[in-house]
Amino acid sequence: MYRQVFGAGGGQKTGIVVIVLTLVLFASLFPAKAAEPPLPPPVLAIIDLQRAMVDSAAGSGVRKQREQYLSVYQTETSKEEKELRDAGQELSRQQTLLSADAFAEKQNAFRQRLSDFQHMVDVRRRNVDKVTSDAVEKIHKHIIEISAAVAKEKGVTMVLNSSSTFLFSGKYDITDAVMERLNKILPKVAVADPTKIPQSGPEATPQPNPEPEN
């Protein structure tokens, strides 16, 4: 019994020693990675992205072109709305003069005309929104590139949008510097003709051709 007990104890001690040596050897082969030095504090700058987009020469031009397209569309829409009102009144007048079947046929045709008109109005609105969005995206891309260049020159490592910054000193604002370069690099962006956007499906509605002033 004596030998069995102490013999077992000696084996356990040997196993522990082997494990410890294995861990030490493993640690020597794969030393712990040195801690990376802390990052330096950021150098901040602020940009009013909304003002740069809207008040720059290119942004003002895009807004003007959009308004011109919408103005032309509004004129066309008002004219078509008057024609529909007149047609509706004429249909009401004919109700007592036509047979039930003849009136139902004309009524269905008028309803289809109303549906086509609403579809055309929706298509016009979507097309103007799309060409405007494409033009704005071009301005936005240039603002990002110019902001990066200005930040690099000033040693700035982080540029924040003023809309997400509660309070800041004006000395951090680079909006004017960015807008000045933007006006030189991209003084104008042409908004594509919304009537030239291809319509899908056989129900595509013909569009008038509004030409904005230059």
N, C-alpha and C positions, 0 to 999 in steps of 0.2 A: 504493500500500500504506500509506504514511504517513497519508494522509487517511482511509483506511478504518479503520485501527486507532484513531487518536485521535478520529475522528468517532464511532465506536461508543462509546468511553469517555465522551465528553461526554454522549451520550444517556443512558447509565446513571446518571451523576451527576444529571442533571436528573430522572430518574425517582425516584431516592432522595429528592431534595428534595421532590418532590410528595407522596410517601408520608408523609414526616415532617410536612409541613404539614397533610396530611389528618388524621393522628392527633392533632396538636395541636388542630385545629379540633373534632374529635369529642370530645376530652376537655373542651374549654371548653363545648360544648353539653350534655354529659352529665357533670357533675362527679361524682366518687366519693361514694357515700353515706357520711355521717359515721358513725363507729362509735357504736353505742348504748352508753350508760353501763352499767357493770356492775350487776347486780341487787344489792340490799342483802342482807345475810345473813338467812336465815330466822329467824323467832321461833317456837320449837317448843313444843308441848304434847303430852302423852301421855294416851291414854284406854285403859282396860281394857275393851274392847268386850264381851268375854265376860262379865265381871262385871256390866256394865250391862244386858246382855240377860237374864242368869239371875237376878240378885239384886234387880232392880228390882221394884216392886209388880206391874207388868204381867207381867213375866217369870215371877215366882213363881206368879201366877194362871194363866198359860197352862200351866205345868208341872203344876199341881194338876189342872186340867181334863183334860189329856191322861191323867194317871194314873187319873182316875176313869173315863174312857171305856175305857181298857185294862182296868181292873178288871172292869167290867161285861162286856166282851167275853170276858175270861178265864173268868168264871163261866159264860157261855153256851157257850163252847167246851168247857170241862170236862164240862158236862152232855151235849153232843152227842157228845163222844168216848166217854163211858160208853155211850151208846145204840148207837154203832157197834160197840163191843167186844161188847156183849151180842148185837147182831145177827150179828156174825161168829161168835160161839160157837154161836148157834142154827143158823146155816147149816152149820157143821161137823157139828153133831149130826144134821142132816137128810140129810147126804150119803149115808148108808147106807140111808135110807128112801125116797129119791126116785130116779126113773129118771135116766139120764145126761142126757137132754135137759132134764128138769125142773130138775135141779140146775144145769146149765150156764146156764139162763135166770135162775135166782135168783142165781147167782154173778156174772153180768154186771150184773144190777141192783144188786148190792151194790158192785161195783167202780165203777159210775157214781155211786152214793151217796158213796163215798169221794172220788171225783174232785170232786164238787160241794162236798163239805165242805172240801177243801183249797182250792178256788177261793174259797169264802166267807171262809176264814181270811185268804187273801192279800188279798182285796178289803178286808176290815176293816182290815188293817194299813196298806194303801196309803191308805185314806180318812183314818185317824187321822193318818198322816204328812202328808197334804195339808192338812188343816184346821189342824194345828199349824204347818206351814210358813207358811201364809197369815197366821196370827196373829203369828208371830215376825217376818215381813217388815214388818208394820205397826209393831211396836216398833222395828225396825232403822231404818225411815224416820224416825221421830220422833227417834231418837238422833242421826242424821246432822244433822237440822235444828237440834236443840238444841246440838250440838257446834259447829256453824257460828256460832250466835249467841253462845255463850260465847267462842269464839275471837275473834270480832270485838270483843267488849267488852274483852278482855284484850290486843288488839293482836297476837294470834297469827296467823302466816301459814301454818303447817303443823302438822297434827295427825297424830300417828303412833299406830298400835295398839301397845299394850304387848307383844303377842305377837311382834311383829317387831322389838322393840327390846331389845338385849342388856342394856344397863345405863343407868339414868337416875336423876336425883334426884327425890324425891317432890314437890318444889316445882313440877315441870312437870306433875303429874298433875291432870287436870280431871275425873276419873271421878265423884267425889262431887258436884261442882257439876252435872254433867250429870244424874246420877241423881236429885238433889233436884228439879230442874225436871221431869224425866220423870215422877216420881211425882205431881207436881201436875197436869201437863197430861194424862197418860195413866195414871191409877191402875189401870185394868183394861181388858183386851181379851177379848172373848167369843170363845171357840173355837167355830166352827160345828159343828153336829151332823153327825158323819160319816155317819150313816145317810141324810141328806138329799141326799147327792151322787148325782146321777142316774147309773145304770149303763147303759152302751151294750151293745147286742146283746140278742137274745132270751134269752141264758143268764144274764141278770142275776139275782143271787141276792138274795132278800128278806133284809133285815137287821132284827135286833131294834132297839129304840129305847132306847139307854142315855141317861139324863138325868143329867148331872153335878150334884153339889150346888152351890149358890151359896155 
